[in-house]
Amino acid sequence: MGAAIATGLAVTFFIDSFALPSGLKPEGVLVEPWISDVDKLRNYIYAQHNDPSKHTIFVIAGSNSLFSIASEEITKSTGYNVNNYGLHVGLHPDLLFSQITTKVKPGDIVVAPLEWIDRRSLGNVFDIDNYFVHYRKSVSLPWYSAYVLWTSVTLKRWWSGLEAYIYAPAGAVRLWDLKSTEEMESEREKYTGPFRYAFFSLDKDGDLNPKLTMTHTSWMATEDPRPGVVSPIEKEILATWKTRFEKLGARFFLTNPAILQNRHGSFLTSEFWADLEARRAALKANGTPIHCDPLAAVLASIYRYDTVWHPNATGATIYSQGMAECLDETIRGADTETRAIDPDQMVKLVEARLEKQREDYGLGNLPFQQRLRDLTQIRDALEAYKRDNGAYPKSVGYDGIASDWGKRSPDYIDGLVPRYLSSLPVDPAGPAGLPGQPQYLYWSNGEGYKIVSASPAEECAVVAVNWPKLVDPARLAKKGDLTSCFAYGFWTTGLDLQ
């Protein structure tokens, strides 16, 4: 065994010294090309912006933390630097934690809101590919983990990598080697395009916090994360890293990832919370307890971006404020270990939290929230008009700023301005003029009315999930599926199908 390990390490240092592309051909390999770029740029950002007189909170996890951490909120509460090293749920914890082994100093805190995935093995293809293609310049793996990764590569793949290096060296070079950090930072600062899952969209704190919402497609995802059984290898990994960081004078702080609402409704079942309680108890017995109230990690789908792991910017703010409060208590010496969970009671608390998060259409001002608030304002004005006049303002058809089904006019509802409204709201997308562009449409025969936001199909799912009674049943792409809607709003009794 000792000879095999020595041989593996010797091969590692021999090949590494020749700067080969790690024996792996990037073409056709299942790697994530954004990982090293995000990693490299964040190291640059933190080196430039960290206050050396302050301690640092390091956040280590997969992409749940990449998206769910709003570093500024935690800094504001704790006074610490916050360095978010969340990357990808598929990466082994040794790879994730190894990002900071040379950075942690006495007094720092390592926060690990690790996602609930099976961690029973070391050296899967995803870990191997990312280490060899992306990671060797930025992580300091424990020798055993490095040995497992190096010795897991087949001879055929080593040969393929050698061919790539000899015959097509440019194809074997990463962006890390092509661009300086200054160039990447300049590109990031100048980038004004749509959100990208890449270094371009990192904010000034190294977080990915998109000001976007989920769509029908993302809501229909089959993923259903649940707290899994803590395997022996996971216990060993966490205990090892806790010991390692404590020897460096830092605190190790295990907590829950952001828990996002999905279409399966798992976190509204007592079974879900019973599983989390079993996980809590197992990790406490392991000497690596979970910290903070798990309820503070729960987020309604209003605050979800694409997958069940990724909050949007407002979701990140809410989650980070909860984490910041818990960390602040920890820093002041309070006991923040998660208490035993009563599954049935937790379901009731989650239901109440979701209802609270939906009040006034949620925190933030995403387009769907502005539309709902505009429509509510119009609804209230229509009811006030009827009280004074005995009827609602009549329409020609479905009237709107750019309607093809009625009066086309900026004054698309007669009689409301200026007495009941200072001006008629305009869709946040701007004055309609393009086919399919969202706009507000109004229909009334005087006795009843219908006012809807028409065509916001990309965001209609979030309205359907959280306020299903507002979905226009006459405008569904798929019959019976409210999340396939392309209009929502208000109407009087009997006009839902108008």
FENBEL-V279250 format. One line per field, one symbol per residue. ss: DSSP state (A for helix, B for strand, O for the rest). phi: phi as a letter, one per 30 degrees, with the letter a starting at -180 (. if undefined). burial: + if it has 9 or more other ideal C-beta (glycine too) atoms within 8 Angstrom, else -. A space follows every 10 residues. Layout:
BEGIN
ss = ???
phi = ???
burial = ???
END
This chain:
BEGIN
ss = OAAAAAAAAA AAAAAAAOOO OOOOOOOOOO OOOOAAAAAA AAAAAAAAAO OOOOOBBBBO OOAAAAAAOO AAAAAAAAOO BBBBOOOOOO OOAAAAAOOO OOOOOOOOBB BBOOOOOOOO OOOOAAAAAA AAAAAOOOOO OOAAAAAAAA AOOOAAAAAA AAAAAAAOAA AAOOAAAAOO AAAAAAAAAA OOOOOOOOAA AOOOOOOOOO OOOOOAAAAO OOOOOOOOOO OAAAAAAAAA AAAAAAAOOO BBBBBOOOBB OOOOOAAAOA AAAAAAAAAA AAAAAOOOOB BOOAAAABBO AAABOOOOOO BOAAAAAAAA AAAAAAAAAA AOOOOOBOOO OOAAAAAAAA AAAAAAAOAA AOOOOOAAAA AAAAAAAAAA AAAAAAAAAO OOOOOOOBBB OOOOBOOBOO OOOOOOBOOO BOOOOOOOOO OOOOOOOOBB BBBBOOOOBB BBBBOOAAAA AAAAAAOAAA BOOOOBOOOO OAAABOBBBB BOOOOOOO
phi = .ddddddddd dedddddchd diibdedicd ccdddddddd ddededddcd dddcdbcccb addedecccc eedddedcid dbcccdbbdd ddeddddddb dccdbejdbc cbddddbdbc bbjdeddddd dddccddbbb deeddddddd ddddeddddd ddddddcbed dccdeedcbd dddddddddd dbddebdade cdddciccbd cbbdcedddd edebdbdcdd deddededdd deddddddic ccbdbdddcc dbddiedccd deddddddde ddddddibdd ciddddcdbd decccccdcc dddddddddd dddddddddd ddjddcedde ccedddeddd eddddddddh iidjbdeddd dddddddded ddddddddci adedcdadda ebdcbldcad cdbdidccdc bdadeceddj edaceidead bbbacjdbab bbccidddcd dddddcbedd ddddbbdbei cddcdbaalb adejcdcd
burial = ----+--++- ++--++---+ ++++++--+- +--+++++++ ++++++--++ ---+++++++ ++++++++++ +-+++-++-+ +++++++++- ++++++++++ +-+++--+++ +++++++-+- -+++-+++++ ++++++-++- +---++++++ --+---++-+ +++++---+- ++-+++---- +--++-++-- --------++ ++--++++++ --++++-++- +---+--+-+ +-+++-++++ ++-+++-+-+ ++++++++++ ++---++-++ -+++++++++ ++++-+-+++ ++-+++++++ +++++--+++ ++++++++++ ++++++++++ +----+-+-- +-+--++-++ +-++--++-- ++-+-+++++ +++++++++- ++-+++---- -++-+-++++ +++--+++-- -++-+++--- +--++++--- -+----++++ ++++---+++ +++++++-++ +++++++--+ ++--++---- -+++++++++ ++--+---
END
